[in-house]
Amino acid sequence: MPRELLPITRIKRLILILSLLLIVLVQYKNSLIKATVDRFSFDGHPLSKQAKGFVSVAVAIVAITSSLCWVMIASPLVMARLAKGASTPRRITAQAFE
């Protein structure tokens, strides 16, 4: 079923899947670093704020990169499907060439 919805090569499909998994991984690291910083100090130390800020920026960068991957790979296919009216592809028969 997914192959019919988004007919792309295996490499492109792998890129899309891995980009989503990378978001989950970086978000997990974000939570890990924030929990570690909060564990050692609830004080408003400037380095604690800086560490939390850097990891949040990393999450945002990965999310933007993943979005760009999806736009670059999937949008031409979606636009082509919308231009055709989302109908199923017709089979070419011998009568079409007569």
N, CA, C and O atoms as CSV, one atom per row, in Angstrom:
chain,resi,resn,atom,element,x,y,z
A,1,MET,N,N,0.811,-1.204,0.000
A,1,MET,CA,C,0.000,0.000,0.000
A,1,MET,C,C,0.856,1.270,0.000
A,1,MET,O,O,0.585,2.159,-0.807
A,2,PRO,N,N,1.900,1.410,0.882
A,2,PRO,CA,C,2.688,2.638,0.865
A,2,PRO,C,C,3.417,2.854,-0.457
A,2,PRO,O,O,3.661,3.996,-0.847
A,3,ARG,N,N,3.763,1.784,-1.141
A,3,ARG,CA,C,4.470,1.942,-2.410
A,3,ARG,C,C,3.580,2.587,-3.458
A,3,ARG,O,O,4.073,3.300,-4.332
A,4,GLU,N,N,2.292,2.351,-3.388
A,4,GLU,CA,C,1.381,2.964,-4.342
A,4,GLU,C,C,1.113,4.428,-3.991
A,4,GLU,O,O,0.897,5.255,-4.877
A,5,LEU,N,N,1.128,4.739,-2.710
A,5,LEU,CA,C,0.876,6.116,-2.286
A,5,LEU,C,C,2.060,7.028,-2.587
A,5,LEU,O,O,1.876,8.177,-2.988
A,6,LEU,N,N,3.261,6.521,-2.398
A,6,LEU,CA,C,4.459,7.318,-2.612
A,6,LEU,C,C,5.476,6.475,-3.383
A,6,LEU,O,O,6.383,5.897,-2.786
A,7,PRO,N,N,5.326,6.406,-4.697
A,7,PRO,CA,C,6.221,5.554,-5.495
A,7,PRO,C,C,7.607,6.184,-5.668
A,7,PRO,O,O,7.846,6.945,-6.605
A,8,ILE,N,N,8.508,5.851,-4.749
A,8,ILE,CA,C,9.871,6.372,-4.794
A,8,ILE,C,C,10.844,5.215,-4.633
A,8,ILE,O,O,10.448,4.099,-4.298
A,9,THR,N,N,12.114,5.490,-4.874
A,9,THR,CA,C,13.128,4.442,-4.748
A,9,THR,C,C,13.354,4.093,-3.278
A,9,THR,O,O,12.931,4.812,-2.372
A,10,ARG,N,N,14.020,2.990,-3.078
A,10,ARG,CA,C,14.292,2.545,-1.699
A,10,ARG,C,C,15.192,3.529,-0.957
A,10,ARG,O,O,15.020,3.752,0.241
A,11,ILE,N,N,16.140,4.110,-1.661
A,11,ILE,CA,C,17.048,5.065,-1.024
A,11,ILE,C,C,16.281,6.292,-0.540
A,11,ILE,O,O,16.489,6.754,0.581
A,12,LYS,N,N,15.401,6.815,-1.378
A,12,LYS,CA,C,14.614,7.979,-0.970
A,12,LYS,C,C,13.689,7.636,0.181
A,12,LYS,O,O,13.511,8.443,1.094
A,13,ARG,N,N,13.099,6.451,0.151
A,13,ARG,CA,C,12.234,6.023,1.254
A,13,ARG,C,C,13.044,5.903,2.540
A,13,ARG,O,O,12.569,6.271,3.615
A,14,LEU,N,N,14.273,5.386,2.428
A,14,LEU,CA,C,15.151,5.260,3.587
A,14,LEU,C,C,15.512,6.639,4.143
A,14,LEU,O,O,15.552,6.829,5.358
A,15,ILE,N,N,15.771,7.592,3.260
A,15,ILE,CA,C,16.084,8.960,3.702
A,15,ILE,C,C,14.908,9.550,4.473
A,15,ILE,O,O,15.101,10.176,5.516
A,16,LEU,N,N,13.704,9.357,3.970
A,16,LEU,CA,C,12.523,9.906,4.650
A,16,LEU,C,C,12.326,9.266,6.022
A,16,LEU,O,O,12.047,9.959,7.001
A,17,ILE,N,N,12.469,7.959,6.089
A,17,ILE,CA,C,12.282,7.259,7.371
A,17,ILE,C,C,13.370,7.654,8.368
A,17,ILE,O,O,13.080,7.933,9.531
A,18,LEU,N,N,14.630,7.676,7.907
A,18,LEU,CA,C,15.719,8.025,8.812
A,18,LEU,C,C,15.642,9.477,9.273
A,18,LEU,O,O,16.048,9.792,10.392
A,19,SER,N,N,15.128,10.360,8.428
A,19,SER,CA,C,15.002,11.754,8.864
A,19,SER,C,C,13.994,11.876,10.009
A,19,SER,O,O,14.180,12.682,10.922
A,20,LEU,N,N,12.938,11.081,9.957
A,20,LEU,CA,C,11.969,11.096,11.062
A,20,LEU,C,C,12.553,10.468,12.327
A,20,LEU,O,O,12.324,10.957,13.434
A,21,LEU,N,N,13.305,9.385,12.154
A,21,LEU,CA,C,13.928,8.749,13.316
A,21,LEU,C,C,14.983,9.653,13.945
A,21,LEU,O,O,15.186,9.619,15.159
A,22,LEU,N,N,15.654,10.460,13.128
A,22,LEU,CA,C,16.646,11.384,13.659
A,22,LEU,C,C,15.998,12.448,14.536
A,22,LEU,O,O,16.581,12.870,15.534
A,23,ILE,N,N,14.815,12.876,14.173
A,23,ILE,CA,C,14.087,13.836,15.018
A,23,ILE,C,C,13.809,13.220,16.387
A,23,ILE,O,O,14.006,13.865,17.417
A,24,VAL,N,N,13.357,11.982,16.391
A,24,VAL,CA,C,13.064,11.300,17.662
A,24,VAL,C,C,14.335,11.155,18.491
A,24,VAL,O,O,14.316,11.375,19.702
A,25,LEU,N,N,15.440,10.784,17.843
A,25,LEU,CA,C,16.700,10.604,18.562
A,25,LEU,C,C,17.202,11.913,19.164
A,25,LEU,O,O,17.611,11.936,20.324
A,26,VAL,N,N,17.178,12.982,18.410
A,26,VAL,CA,C,17.666,14.266,18.918
A,26,VAL,C,C,16.736,14.795,20.012
A,26,VAL,O,O,17.200,15.397,20.981
A,27,GLN,N,N,15.446,14.578,19.866
A,27,GLN,CA,C,14.510,14.995,20.919
A,27,GLN,C,C,14.757,14.206,22.207
A,27,GLN,O,O,14.654,14.747,23.308
A,28,TYR,N,N,15.084,12.923,22.053
A,28,TYR,CA,C,15.414,12.106,23.225
A,28,TYR,C,C,16.667,12.657,23.915
A,28,TYR,O,O,16.713,12.758,25.141
A,29,LYS,N,N,17.682,13.013,23.119
A,29,LYS,CA,C,18.889,13.596,23.707
A,29,LYS,C,C,18.585,14.938,24.360
A,29,LYS,O,O,19.170,15.276,25.388
A,30,ASN,N,N,17.688,15.691,23.776
A,30,ASN,CA,C,17.261,16.963,24.353
A,30,ASN,C,C,16.689,16.734,25.754
A,30,ASN,O,O,17.059,17.416,26.709
A,31,SER,N,N,15.793,15.775,25.854
A,31,SER,CA,C,15.193,15.469,27.163
A,31,SER,C,C,16.241,14.965,28.146
A,31,SER,O,O,16.195,15.293,29.332
A,32,LEU,N,N,17.185,14.168,27.653
A,32,LEU,CA,C,18.237,13.625,28.507
A,32,LEU,C,C,19.118,14.731,29.072
A,32,LEU,O,O,19.423,14.735,30.265
A,33,ILE,N,N,19.523,15.659,28.230
A,33,ILE,CA,C,20.395,16.744,28.689
A,33,ILE,C,C,19.649,17.669,29.639
A,33,ILE,O,O,20.206,18.090,30.653
A,34,LYS,N,N,18.410,17.988,29.330
A,34,LYS,CA,C,17.638,18.854,30.235
A,34,LYS,C,C,17.430,18.201,31.589
A,34,LYS,O,O,17.523,18.866,32.620
A,35,ALA,N,N,17.147,16.900,31.596
A,35,ALA,CA,C,16.963,16.200,32.870
A,35,ALA,C,C,18.268,16.154,33.660
A,35,ALA,O,O,18.263,16.294,34.883
A,36,THR,N,N,19.388,15.958,32.959
A,36,THR,CA,C,20.685,15.919,33.632
A,36,THR,C,C,21.036,17.279,34.228
A,36,THR,O,O,21.516,17.360,35.358
A,37,VAL,N,N,20.800,18.332,33.478
A,37,VAL,CA,C,21.091,19.683,33.982
A,37,VAL,C,C,20.207,19.993,35.182
A,37,VAL,O,O,20.681,20.545,36.175
A,38,ASP,N,N,18.934,19.645,35.100
A,38,ASP,CA,C,18.018,19.903,36.214
A,38,ASP,C,C,18.350,19.037,37.425
A,38,ASP,O,O,18.087,19.432,38.560
A,39,ARG,N,N,18.917,17.878,37.195
A,39,ARG,CA,C,19.259,16.966,38.293
A,39,ARG,C,C,20.363,17.556,39.163
A,39,ARG,O,O,20.335,17.440,40.389
A,40,PHE,N,N,21.332,18.187,38.512
A,40,PHE,CA,C,22.469,18.700,39.258
A,40,PHE,C,C,22.252,20.092,39.815
A,40,PHE,O,O,22.879,20.471,40.805
A,41,SER,N,N,21.375,20.852,39.194
A,41,SER,CA,C,21.198,22.209,39.691
A,41,SER,C,C,19.891,22.785,39.176
A,41,SER,O,O,19.616,22.778,37.977
A,42,PHE,N,N,19.094,23.283,40.111
A,42,PHE,CA,C,17.883,24.003,39.722
A,42,PHE,C,C,18.153,25.504,39.660
A,42,PHE,O,O,17.272,26.290,39.310
A,43,ASP,N,N,19.374,25.889,40.002
A,43,ASP,CA,C,19.740,27.301,39.936
A,43,ASP,C,C,19.775,27.747,38.484
A,43,ASP,O,O,19.935,26.932,37.575
A,44,GLY,N,N,19.624,29.042,38.276
A,44,GLY,CA,C,19.641,29.592,36.938
A,44,GLY,C,C,21.053,29.873,36.452
A,44,GLY,O,O,21.382,31.019,36.146
A,45,HIS,N,N,21.891,28.848,36.374
A,45,HIS,CA,C,23.273,29.026,35.946
A,45,HIS,C,C,23.319,29.297,34.446
A,45,HIS,O,O,22.601,28.656,33.679
A,46,PRO,N,N,24.159,30.243,34.022
A,46,PRO,CA,C,24.213,30.583,32.591
A,46,PRO,C,C,24.616,29.411,31.701
A,46,PRO,O,O,24.114,29.297,30.582
A,47,LEU,N,N,25.503,28.544,32.165
A,47,LEU,CA,C,25.909,27.397,31.347
A,47,LEU,C,C,24.782,26.374,31.211
A,47,LEU,O,O,24.669,25.696,30.189
A,48,SER,N,N,23.957,26.268,32.241
A,48,SER,CA,C,22.804,25.365,32.148
A,48,SER,C,C,21.830,25.861,31.089
A,48,SER,O,O,21.327,25.083,30.278
A,49,LYS,N,N,21.571,27.153,31.105
A,49,LYS,CA,C,20.683,27.736,30.098
A,49,LYS,C,C,21.269,27.565,28.696
A,49,LYS,O,O,20.547,27.283,27.739
A,50,GLN,N,N,22.571,27.739,28.592
A,50,GLN,CA,C,23.223,27.625,27.295
A,50,GLN,C,C,23.152,26.191,26.769
A,50,GLN,O,O,22.906,25.981,25.582
A,51,ALA,N,N,23.365,25.210,27.635
A,51,ALA,CA,C,23.296,23.813,27.217
A,51,ALA,C,C,21.887,23.457,26.744
A,51,ALA,O,O,21.718,22.795,25.720
A,52,LYS,N,N,20.888,23.896,27.489
A,52,LYS,CA,C,19.501,23.635,27.099
A,52,LYS,C,C,19.169,24.329,25.779
A,52,LYS,O,O,18.468,23.768,24.937
A,53,GLY,N,N,19.665,25.528,25.606
A,53,GLY,CA,C,19.409,26.260,24.374
A,53,GLY,C,C,20.040,25.600,23.161
A,53,GLY,O,O,19.419,25.526,22.100
A,54,PHE,N,N,21.288,25.112,23.311
A,54,PHE,CA,C,21.959,24.455,22.197
A,54,PHE,C,C,21.229,23.199,21.754
A,54,PHE,O,O,21.105,22.936,20.557
A,55,VAL,N,N,20.750,22.432,22.708
A,55,VAL,CA,C,20.058,21.192,22.350
A,55,VAL,C,C,18.709,21.503,21.711
A,55,VAL,O,O,18.284,20.795,20.798
A,56,SER,N,N,18.042,22.531,22.166
A,56,SER,CA,C,16.777,22.918,21.549
A,56,SER,C,C,16.986,23.388,20.118
A,56,SER,O,O,16.164,23.107,19.245
A,57,VAL,N,N,18.070,24.095,19.872
A,57,VAL,CA,C,18.394,24.521,18.513
A,57,VAL,C,C,18.703,23.305,17.641
A,57,VAL,O,O,18.322,23.270,16.471
A,58,ALA,N,N,19.380,22.321,18.193
A,58,ALA,CA,C,19.676,21.099,17.439
A,58,ALA,C,C,18.390,20.395,17.016
A,58,ALA,O,O,18.293,19.908,15.890
A,59,VAL,N,N,17.415,20.338,17.900
A,59,VAL,CA,C,16.124,19.733,17.568
A,59,VAL,C,C,15.449,20.508,16.434
A,59,VAL,O,O,14.897,19.912,15.508
A,60,ALA,N,N,15.499,21.825,16.514
A,60,ALA,CA,C,14.884,22.645,15.473
A,60,ALA,C,C,15.582,22.452,14.130
A,60,ALA,O,O,14.915,22.369,13.099
A,61,ILE,N,N,16.897,22.378,14.126
A,61,ILE,CA,C,17.642,22.173,12.879
A,61,ILE,C,C,17.310,20.835,12.257
A,61,ILE,O,O,17.110,20.744,11.046
A,62,VAL,N,N,17.247,19.792,13.075
A,62,VAL,CA,C,16.913,18.465,12.551
A,62,VAL,C,C,15.479,18.435,12.023
A,62,VAL,O,O,15.215,17.805,10.999
A,63,ALA,N,N,14.565,19.095,12.695
A,63,ALA,CA,C,13.174,19.133,12.227
A,63,ALA,C,C,13.062,19.876,10.895
A,63,ALA,O,O,12.323,19.448,10.008
A,64,ILE,N,N,13.784,20.973,10.754
A,64,ILE,CA,C,13.764,21.722,9.492
A,64,ILE,C,C,14.398,20.896,8.372
A,64,ILE,O,O,13.884,20.863,7.254
A,65,THR,N,N,15.506,20.237,8.670
A,65,THR,CA,C,16.164,19.404,7.665
A,65,THR,C,C,15.266,18.267,7.229
A,65,THR,O,O,15.182,17.968,6.038
A,66,SER,N,N,14.593,17.627,8.170
A,66,SER,CA,C,13.672,16.548,7.833
A,66,SER,C,C,12.515,17.062,6.985
A,66,SER,O,O,12.092,16.403,6.036
A,67,SER,N,N,12.012,18.228,7.328
A,67,SER,CA,C,10.933,18.814,6.535
A,67,SER,C,C,11.382,19.095,5.109
A,67,SER,O,O,10.637,18.852,4.159
A,68,LEU,N,N,12.589,19.604,4.960
A,68,LEU,CA,C,13.115,19.861,3.622
A,68,LEU,C,C,13.278,18.569,2.820
A,68,LEU,O,O,13.019,18.546,1.617
A,69,CYS,N,N,13.705,17.502,3.481
A,69,CYS,CA,C,13.805,16.201,2.802
A,69,CYS,C,C,12.439,15.766,2.287
A,69,CYS,O,O,12.308,15.337,1.141
A,70,TRP,N,N,11.437,15.876,3.130
A,70,TRP,CA,C,10.086,15.480,2.725
A,70,TRP,C,C,9.565,16.355,1.589
A,70,TRP,O,O,8.932,15.860,0.656
A,71,VAL,N,N,9.834,17.658,1.672
A,71,VAL,CA,C,9.360,18.556,0.618
A,71,VAL,C,C,10.065,18.253,-0.697
A,71,VAL,O,O,9.421,18.198,-1.744
A,72,MET,N,N,11.377,18.056,-0.654
A,72,MET,CA,C,12.137,17.825,-1.876
A,72,MET,C,C,11.796,16.484,-2.532
A,72,MET,O,O,11.795,16.376,-3.759
A,73,ILE,N,N,11.510,15.475,-1.730
A,73,ILE,CA,C,11.253,14.142,-2.287
A,73,ILE,C,C,9.773,13.935,-2.594
A,73,ILE,O,O,9.427,13.426,-3.661
A,74,ALA,N,N,8.906,14.320,-1.677
A,74,ALA,CA,C,7.490,13.972,-1.818
A,74,ALA,C,C,6.664,15.000,-2.573
A,74,ALA,O,O,5.673,14.637,-3.206
A,75,SER,N,N,7.040,16.269,-2.525
A,75,SER,CA,C,6.171,17.277,-3.134
A,75,SER,C,C,6.002,17.140,-4.647
A,75,SER,O,O,4.893,17.362,-5.132
A,76,PRO,N,N,7.039,16.786,-5.427
A,76,PRO,CA,C,6.782,16.600,-6.859
A,76,PRO,C,C,5.781,15.484,-7.140
A,76,PRO,O,O,4.973,15.583,-8.063
A,77,LEU,N,N,5.839,14.436,-6.348
A,77,LEU,CA,C,4.899,13.325,-6.536
A,77,LEU,C,C,3.486,13.726,-6.148
A,77,LEU,O,O,2.521,13.364,-6.821
A,78,VAL,N,N,3.369,14.470,-5.066
A,78,VAL,CA,C,2.048,14.917,-4.620
A,78,VAL,C,C,1.450,15.901,-5.625
A,78,VAL,O,O,0.264,15.826,-5.945
A,79,MET,N,N,2.270,16.812,-6.114
A,79,MET,CA,C,1.783,17.784,-7.095
A,79,MET,C,C,1.355,17.097,-8.392
A,79,MET,O,O,0.355,17.485,-8.997
A,80,ALA,N,N,2.100,16.086,-8.820
A,80,ALA,CA,C,1.726,15.351,-10.027
A,80,ALA,C,C,0.418,14.602,-9.811
A,80,ALA,O,O,-0.421,14.529,-10.709
A,81,ARG,N,N,0.249,14.047,-8.619
A,81,ARG,CA,C,-0.981,13.322,-8.312
A,81,ARG,C,C,-2.170,14.277,-8.281
A,81,ARG,O,O,-3.247,13.943,-8.776
A,82,LEU,N,N,-1.984,15.458,-7.705
A,82,LEU,CA,C,-3.061,16.441,-7.664
A,82,LEU,C,C,-3.404,16.957,-9.065
A,82,LEU,O,O,-4.567,17.224,-9.368
A,83,ALA,N,N,-2.397,17.093,-9.903
A,83,ALA,CA,C,-2.639,17.572,-11.262
A,83,ALA,C,C,-3.445,16.559,-12.073
A,83,ALA,O,O,-4.222,16.933,-12.951
A,84,LYS,N,N,-3.256,15.289,-11.775
A,84,LYS,CA,C,-3.996,14.246,-12.487
A,84,LYS,C,C,-5.391,14.052,-11.912
A,84,LYS,O,O,-6.198,13.336,-12.504
A,85,GLY,N,N,-5.686,14.648,-10.813
A,85,GLY,CA,C,-7.002,14.508,-10.208
A,85,GLY,C,C,-7.106,13.324,-9.267
A,85,GLY,O,O,-8.208,12.860,-8.971
A,86,ALA,N,N,-5.972,12.830,-8.793
A,86,ALA,CA,C,-5.913,11.729,-7.822
A,86,ALA,C,C,-6.621,10.482,-8.312
A,86,ALA,O,O,-7.132,9.703,-7.508
A,87,SER,N,N,-6.655,10.286,-9.594
A,87,SER,CA,C,-7.260,9.070,-10.121
A,87,SER,C,C,-6.198,7.980,-10.199
A,87,SER,O,O,-4.999,8.260,-10.186
A,88,THR,N,N,-6.643,6.772,-10.277
A,88,THR,CA,C,-5.720,5.655,-10.391
A,88,THR,C,C,-5.137,5.638,-11.800
A,88,THR,O,O,-5.822,6.037,-12.742
A,89,PRO,N,N,-3.921,5.200,-11.970
A,89,PRO,CA,C,-3.322,5.187,-13.300
A,89,PRO,C,C,-4.071,4.232,-14.230
A,89,PRO,O,O,-4.463,3.134,-13.833
A,90,ARG,N,N,-4.256,4.666,-15.452
A,90,ARG,CA,C,-4.959,3.837,-16.426
A,90,ARG,C,C,-3.984,2.901,-17.097
A,90,ARG,O,O,-2.813,3.228,-17.292
A,91,ARG,N,N,-4.479,1.738,-17.444
A,91,ARG,CA,C,-3.649,0.777,-18.165
A,91,ARG,C,C,-3.656,1.127,-19.643
A,91,ARG,O,O,-4.687,1.477,-20.218
A,92,ILE,N,N,-2.499,1.025,-20.228
A,92,ILE,CA,C,-2.393,1.284,-21.656
A,92,ILE,C,C,-2.692,-0.022,-22.391
A,92,ILE,O,O,-2.059,-1.050,-22.151
A,93,THR,N,N,-3.640,0.044,-23.262
A,93,THR,CA,C,-4.000,-1.139,-24.035
A,93,THR,C,C,-3.612,-0.942,-25.489
A,93,THR,O,O,-3.236,0.155,-25.903
A,94,ALA,N,N,-3.705,-1.999,-26.247
A,94,ALA,CA,C,-3.382,-1.924,-27.671
A,94,ALA,C,C,-4.329,-1.001,-28.404
A,94,ALA,O,O,-3.953,-0.423,-29.424
A,95,GLN,N,N,-5.554,-0.846,-27.914
A,95,GLN,CA,C,-6.536,0.010,-28.571
A,95,GLN,C,C,-6.133,1.481,-28.495
A,95,GLN,O,O,-6.549,2.273,-29.341
A,96,ALA,N,N,-5.348,1.854,-27.518
A,96,ALA,CA,C,-4.939,3.249,-27.355
A,96,ALA,C,C,-4.001,3.696,-28.470
A,96,ALA,O,O,-3.901,4.885,-28.772
A,97,PHE,N,N,-3.315,2.730,-29.079
A,97,PHE,CA,C,-2.348,3.083,-30.123
A,97,PHE,C,C,-2.962,3.034,-31.536
A,97,PHE,O,O,-2.281,3.372,-32.504
A,98,GLU,N,N,-4.188,2.633,-31.667
A,98,GLU,CA,C,-4.830,2.542,-32.979
A,98,GLU,C,C,-5.396,3.851,-33.433
A,98,GLU,O,O,-5.969,3.932,-34.520
